[in-house]
Amino acid sequence: MTDTVLTRAANRTGVITLDRPKALNSLSLDMVRALSAILLQWKDDAGIDAVVITSSSEKALCAGGDIRFFHEMGQVGPMGGSALLEDFFTEEYALNHLIHFYPKPYIAVMDGVVMGGGMGIAQGGPGCGLRIVTDRTKMAMPEVNIGLFPDVGGSHFLSHAPGQLGQYLGLTGLTIGAADALYVGLADVFVPGAELGGLQALIDSTPGAQLPAAIRAYAAQFAGQLGASELQAQRGVIDAHFGAASVGMIMASLGRDENPFAQKALKAMRQRSPLMMCVTHELLQRGASLGVAECLRMERNLVRRNFEHGEVLEGVRALVIDKDNQPKWNPPALEDVTPEMVARFFEPVWPDYAHPLRHLA
């Protein structure tokens, strides 16, 4: 276990509290292992009927994977040169799978920043998951901004979003709030941040088996405070542009639209990795016809190809390490990205029998 993942039991509910506030609860390998161990233990514990994951800080549930660790380990050489980096992604994706198919109610309090890997530990399966957002929620899958792609199951939950909302979120990497998260289907209920104390009291006083229904009833009183969804208002714009057949066609379509919303999306995409936007576009198209396990195996393949290429290392360098915000993307321009470059990311790294996530069902 680790001192950044705290656990307690209350009224047949297991409560996990992420406690790495200075790093916005960015996931380390130790944290991934601690989460996996406790969830596997509680899965078979007759004294635990539900699980809640929350944070010790209102600033974030989880800001993603520890990208400084990615950069440090990536310097060893291509991804195969670092066993710890291999372990991180294999075990993180296995954790995402465990959460998606958890047999007991899995309740995520998505207060503050919930991005990247944070989404992977919050997006429980539709049968047992309950995802709570607040007025402080800042949700995104911003991987293309650091030269990566929407992983941790993003190829599944983004590709299954209504219309072209998943392509919009994956290609722009832009942040959304509570109302948009509910509209896209990435959250279930809204509770104002100021009322989380009442939610905590409810968790402690309600038997675990009754907790999801009790939380829904508690949240119902706040539905009128949610506000309007911008993505709902702009749905026609999103579907019209992001339904185009390629990233180049999407950007060209946005460029012809004077709508400020469209121009904001275009400005964001001009800052992203051209190659990884094209990979993401293909990834989400493929993910739409795949199950969760198949998506995670595909992503595990892609993340190895990404580190071999080095795009994520350059993105993290520019945005986090040197902070010059001037990534030297390879290739630097969208028109230089070829179909062969994109196809390379989807070439199998391992035969099926040797894939590190081959046992996921």
N, C-alpha and C positions, 0 to 999 in steps of 0.2 A: 504494500500500500504506500501511499504518498501523503504528505501533509497538505497537499493542494486539492485533495478530494476527500471531503469529510462525509461521514455517514451517521445516521441515527434512525431509530425506529420509533414511530408514533402511531398508536391505535391501528396496528396491522398495516401501516404504510411505511415503506422504506424511503427515507429522504436523503438524496445526494446533494451536497453543496459544493460547488466548485469554488476554490479559494486561492486563486492566483491573481489578485486584483490588479497589481501593477502591470501585468501582461494581458489584462482584459480576459483572463482565463484561457489564453491560447494553449492549445493542447500539446503537451509534451508526450514522449513515448511512455514515460512513467504514468501519466494521467490516463492515457488510453488503456494501459494495462490494468490500472486500478479500477477504472470504470467497467472494463470487461469482467474482471474477477468478481466484483460485487454484484453485477447484474446476473452473472451465471449462478452465484451463490443464492441470491434471492429468488431466482427463477424456480428453484426446487425447494424453497423454504416455505413450509406450510403455514408459517406464522406471518408471512408477508403476502398481502392481497393486491397491493398497488405500489408503484414507484413514482416518486416525484424528483425531478432534477431542477435545481435552482442555483443561485449564485449568492455569494456573500456581499456582492457589490451591485448597486443599481445601475452601474455603468455598462455592464455586459453580462449576458449569460456565457457567451464564448465568442471570441473574435476570429476563431479559426485555428488552423494548425500553427505550430511554432515555426514561422518562416525563417527566422534567424537560424534555427537548427537546420532547416533544409539547406540554407546557403552554406553553412559551415560543413555539413556532411557532404554536400555536393562538390566541395573543393577537393575531396579525396580523389575525384575522378568521375567518370560516368557512374550512374547510379549503382551499378553492380560493384563499384569499389567501396561502397559503404553498406555493410550489413545492417547497421542501425537504421539507415534510411529505408532500406528494403523492408525491415521489420515494421517501421512506423506505418507505412502505407498499407501493408498487408494486414496488420492488426487493427488499424483504424477502420478500414473497409469492412473487416469481419465484425467489428463493433457496430458499425452502421447497419449491417445485416441483422445482427442480434436485436438491435433496437426496433428495427422495422417489423420484425416478426415476434416481438416479445409477447408471451402468452398472458401477461397480466397488464392491467391498465398502466400505461407509461405516460406520465404527465410532465410536460416541459413548460417551465415558466420563462418565457422568452422576453425578459425585461432588459432593456438596453441594447447593446450591440449583439447581433446574432448573424454571423457571416461565415461563409465557407464551411470549415469543419464544425462550427457551431450549429449550422443547419443540419449537418449529419447526425448530431446527437440530439436534435430536437424533433426531427421528422419521423415520429413513430408511425407504425402502420395504421391504416384506416380502421381496422377492427378494434384496436385497443389504445390508440394514441389520442391524447388530448393536448393541444398546443395553445397556450395562453399568451396573448400579446398585450402590451400596455401602451400608454401614450409616449413612453420613452423608447419603444422598440425601433431599432435601426437594422433592418434586415437586408441582406444582399448576398449574391453569389458573384463576388468581384474578381474571380480568378484571372480573367483575361487581362486585368490591369497589371498583374505581376507575371504575365507570360505563362500562365497555367490554363486550365479549363475547369468548368464546373464539375467537381468530382464529389466524393462522399455520398454518392447516390443521386447527384444532381442530374445525371443523364436520364434518370427515371422520373424524379418529381418535377423537374422543369419541363420535360417533354410531355408530361401528362397534364400540364396546366392548360386551361381553356384557350382555344384559338392559338394565337402567336405570342401569348404572354411569356411563355418560357424562353422563346428565342429572344424576345426583348430583354428579359432579365439577364440571360446568359451572355448576350453579345455586348450589351452596354455596361454591365456590372454595376448599374446604378442602385442606390439605396431606396427602399420603400419603408413606409410606416405601417401602423396597425390596420388601418382601413384597407389599404392595398393588399396586405398579407392575407386578410380574410377573403377579399374578393378573388385573389389568385388561387386560393385553396391551400395556402401554406400555413394557415392558423385556423383555430376553431372558435375561440371566444376571446372577448376583450374585457380586461379589468384595469381600471386606472392605476397608475403607479402608487398613488396616495392610498389606495384601498388594498394593497398587498398585505398589509398587516391583518386585515380581516380574512384574507385568503389563507394566510398562514395559520390563523386561529381555527379556520375551518378544517384545514389539513390535519391539525393536531387533535381535533375533537370528533372527526367523522371516521367511522370504520372504513378501512381501505376499499372494501368491495363496493361501498356506497359513494365513494369519493367523486368519481367522474360526474355522476348525476347531480351531486351536491354542488360541484363547482359550476356546472352549467346553469343551475338555478341561481346561484350567487351572482354569476356574470350577467344574467338576463336583465338585472336592474340597471346596468350601465350601457345597454345597447344604444340608447338615445344619445350618449355622449361621444360616440365613435367618430362622427364626422364623415364627410364624403370621400370616396375613393377616386383619386385622380386617374388611376388606370382604368377604372370603369368608365369615367367620362371620356377617356381617350382611346377606348377599346377599338373603335372603328379605325382610328389613325394607326394604331399598333398592328392590327390585323392586315391593313392595306399594305403597309410597308414591309413588315417582317415576314410576310408570307412569300416574298420574292424568292427566286430559286438559288440565289447565291448571296454572299456577303457584299460583293461589289454591287449587285443589283439592289440590295436593300439600301446601301449608302447612297446610291444614285437616286433612288426613289425619295429618300429623306431629303436629299439636297434640292429636290424640286418643290418641297413643301415648306411654306413660310410659317407654318404653325410653330410657335415657340417650343412646344413639347417635342416636335419632330427635330427641331434644330438642336435642342439640348441632347437628344439621343445621338444625333450625328456628331456633335462635338465630343461626346464621350467616346464614341467608337474610333474617332481619329486619334485618340491617345492610346488605344489598346494595341496589343500585339496583333499585327495583320494575320500572321500564320495561325495563332491560337484562336482568333475569331473564326477563321475558316474551319479549323479542327472542331471548334465548339458547334458550329452550324451543322456539320456532318454528324457529330456525336449525338446531338439532340434528335436529328432525323432518325438515326439508328435506334436510339433509346426508346422511341415511341412504340416500337414493336417488340421490345424485350422486357423480360421480368426483372425484378430487383437484383437477383443474384447474377444474371447475365450482364446487367448494366455495370455492376461492381467489378466483375471480371474484365469487362471491356475497359473500364477506367483504370484498373490496375495495370493493364497492358500499356495504356496511353501514358501513364505517369512515368513508367520506365523509359518510353520513347522520348518523353519531354526532357528528362534529365540527360539522356544521351545527346539530345540536340543542344541543350543548355539555355533554352529561352527563359525558363523560370529563374535560373541563376542570375541572368542579366536583369530580369524584372525586379527581383528582390534587391539586387545590388543598387539599382537606380532609385528605388522608392523607399528602401528601409536601411540599407547599409551606408551607402554614400549620400543618399538623400539629395542627389542632384536632379532627380525627376526628369532625366534625359536618357531613358533606356535606348540602347542601340539594338533594336529588334532585327532579327535575322529570319527572313529578308525584311528590309526596312519599309517597303511599300506594298500595299495590297496587290497591285498589278504584278508584283514579282512572285507572288505565291502561286505555285503550280499545283494541278491535281495530284501529281506524283508526290509532292511534299506532304500533302494532306494524307494521301493513301499510306505513306510510310508509317504514320502514327498508328494505323489500324492493322499493320502487319503483326501477326502473333509473335510474341517474345518467347513463349514456351509452348510446347505441345500440350494438348488438353490435359493429358494425364499428369503433367508436371506443373500446371498452373498453381500458384500459391493460394488461390481461392477456389480450387477445384471442388472442395467439399461443401461449399455453400449450396443450399437447396432452394 
